[in-house]
Amino acid sequence: MTISRRQFCGALGAGLAMSNADLFADPTPPKPLRVIAYNIYRLAGWPNQRSSAKEAVAKGQMAKRLAMELALHDPDIINFSESPAVELTEEVAELLGMNHVRFPSGGNWPGTLLSKFEITESKNAPMQGGRPKELFTRHWGQATVNVSDDEPLIVHSAHLFPTADPTVRLREIRAMIESMKPDLDAGRSMLLIGDLNHSPDTDEYKLWMDAGWVDTFTQVGQGEGPTIKSDIPKWRIDYVLAAGPIADRIVESRPLFEGAFRLNINDETSFALSDHLPQLAVFESQ
């Protein structure tokens, strides 16, 4: 079979066009955003009275252990509640190649936000009139994360008051929602991540939902999703909540009951990284 010069040139041109299209196409699809909320129990290991936990702390291993376990889940943004000394959270950030912001506590439980993206702004307890001493004795901080040029992401990192009586916790939530309202009303993409110390069947949870927050686990999670304790989890008190456009892109949300996050109840010499489990949420990219 023979072809004309015109047919040959046409076929060659089409082939080159396809090759050039492949050459200049982005070879990797946009990466989903992976977020983890984790109360790390001051990096003391749990139960912290076990000799194995004490030995790991004494040898300075805990930051490396935590970073290695987190790295398996390829996180982009991480919240720590009950942070240890800043040197340890900075070590975790360096090992993971992440930026680091610390949120001072009204008591002795500071928070930490880690991000693979640039953190362009951060504020501690950004409520009007300043923080009353009885509120946010754990932590609350706000940061702006430059996830993309089109969509800066506002992240609230929080650890709320822990007692069974919800009075203080309800005051904290109302103060937070008042501070968040301009961003919620403007429809900005926002995350609220942390140990909120209440379950989904409470007045506290209802306040978040009524304000426009979306519970990522309720949207796509399986089962009850308990996050504490890491031996036999029974209660869901750790959350990744979303608002604005990012709330329409939730694809996964689950507690990480696995690896070193989980206590092996059949091994009396073992310990978990914390008494809590991390809560993971994944969002499609824009």
Secondary structure, 3 states (H helix, E strand, C coil): CCCCHHHHHHHHHHHHHHHHHHHHCCCCCCCCEEEEEEECHHHCCECCCCHHHHHHHHCCCHHHHHHHHHHCCCCCEEEEECCCCHHHHHHHHHHHCCEEEEECCCCCCCEEEEECCCEEEEEECCCCCCCCCCCCCCEEEEEEECCCCCCCEEEEEEECCCCCCCHHHHHHHHHHHHHHHHHHHCCCCEEEEEECCCCCCCHHHHHHHHHCCEEHHHHHCCCCCCCECCCCCCECCEEEEEEHHHHHHEEEEEECCCHHHCCCCCCCCCCECCCECCEEEEECCC
